Amino acid sequence: MRGDATVAVALERLRRFGFSALPVVNARHRLVGVLSLLDVLRHRESGGDDSALVEQVMNPDVLTMPPTASPSVVAQRMRAHGELRVMPVVERGTLVGVVTRSDLLRPPRRRGRFDALVRRVTGRDDADDEVLLALTRPGRERPALTAATPVRELMTTDVVTVAPGDAVELAVELLLARRFTALPVVDGGRLVGVVSEADLLGDRIAGRRGPRTVGAVMTRTPVTVPVDATVGEVVALVAEQGLRMVPVVDGQALVGVLSRGDLV
C-alpha cells in the first residue's frame, strides 16, 4: 500500500483479504510504515475520517527483520511486542515480504527455513496476484454502524470455540484453518478464557514440548463486554487496549464475539 492512498482505499483492501495490517511503501518500494485496523480505529476515535492519507495514520516506527533472520528470533520479537502480528521483511531498505504469526505456527515440515516463510511482495495489482485472489473473502452483510448500535446487531454468534481440555494442536489447527487470531475457551457454555496465537507461539517455534491442553496456555481473565454494550463502547475499549477479539457475554455465558474488522 502506498502512503499517498486514502485510508478508505486501504480499508477496502484490509477487509477484502481479511488482513489485520498492511506494509506501507513509497514510490521506490521502500518501507515507510505499517497501517493496521487498530490504527484506523484509533484514528476514527480521535475524530479523523477515511479521507485521510495512509501516511498520516500509519505507524512509521516499524520493527523489521532481514530475510536471513531465524524463525525463533522473529517469534520472540512478535511475543515481546503484543500488538505486532505482521513482521515486514526488508532487504537493504526495500520491502521484500512479510511474515505473520500464523506463518510461524505452521508445522515445521510445512514451514522450513525462514526465507521460505516470507510472503514475497510482488508489487503487482491485486487482480494479477493468484495468492491474493485465493484470500479474498466474500462480502458480509453488515448494518450501518453508529456509536449507539448495539453489539448484538454486529457480533458473530456462530462462534468457533475450544474447551480447556482440548489439545493445543486442535486450537492451532482451528486458528490456521479459519484465519483467526484467537479463540474463546468455553466450559459448559461458560467463558473461562481465550487462547491466542501469541499464547501458542513460544514453545512451538523453540522446538520445546510445551503444555498439551488449551487450559494450560489460555488467558484466564479475558476482557469481555456485556450483550447490551454499544459499538461505541467496544470501539473505545479496543482502541485503548489494543484488543484483537472481544467476547460478548450474557452473565458468564458466551453469546458472541467481535473482532477489529467488525468494528471498522
Secondary structure, DSSP 8 states (H G I E B T S, - for coil): -BTTSBHHHHHHHHHHHT-SEEEEE-TT-BEEEEEEHHHHHHHHHTT--TTSBHHHHSB-----B-TT--HHHHHHHHHHSTT--EEEEEETTEEEEEEEHHHHHS-HHHH-SHHHH-EE-----GGG-HHHHHH-----------TT-BGGGTSB-S---B-TTSBHHHHHHHHHHHT-SEEEEEETTEEEEEEEHHHHHHHHHHT----SBHHHHSBSS---EETT-BHHHHHHHHHHH--SEEEEEETTEEEEEEEHHHH-
